[in-house]
């Protein structure tokens, strides 16, 4: 039986199909080296697991029980490119981020449309939440995107730490005092899990994650200007946890504004974190947002806030 998989690395996908079930993880790493130039000892394969642990080099691929073309995410850099990696990369902008739009231009009835509300009701009924930590009485809710919000998922690096947005753990520790924290990424749960472990968020002693949602909790809506788009409707969470969270106490960070279409008032558009190697030194977005979250946590009702002006709100507070 041949084994095929797709390696995701530095924003590119590489197909590997020349292997058999008798080949080992080391053979796989050699094949990856031939297409990416990354040495086996520099490769870290996220999501390649046996009994919940990263697979060792001598494990046979057959024992991993992979479906054909399983996607595996790799961290690692080429020898010669370690220098290049630290040089400023060319300006890369993700299509998704560029093609974002201002919600204001869109027709506001999207959030009230029957067919959209029906989709949310269906998600509330069918989507299974894997709760890691139960809701805490009296806490607000913070919903966080992953890619470009907490983590630059396109640059090359040896470890997730290098691509982590500055102040991430301080930010989560501070937020956890007033908010239950939910991670919601537009990818599959396997990736979200792998990234959260790699960033040291999972099992962190200083804060807890309530639960994580993946693309299956999202819905598609039809917009006049952009056609059909995927969005993250907070109504799915409110429908499942109505006694704890509502539009009055929920805030959501995402670098793509259209994800808020079903709940525009609850969304705060964070600046995308890209080119981590250059921007790690100067990005203070999470540091400042931690203060914003602290300030607004004093309010019983968030519905009067315009999160677009969060920086103005903060500077006003600090001048008095």
Beta strands, then each sheet from edge to edge (+ up, - down):
strand 1: 2-9
strand 2: 12-20
strand 3: 44-46
strand 4: 49-50
strand 5: 53-54
strand 6: 70-75
strand 7: 140-144
strand 8: 179-184
strand 9: 211-213
strand 10: 219-223
strand 11: 227-231
strand 12: 250-254
strand 13: 267-269
sheet 1: 2+ 1- 6- 3+
sheet 2: 4+ 5-
sheet 3: 9+ 8+ 7+ 12+ 13+
sheet 4: 10+ 11-
end
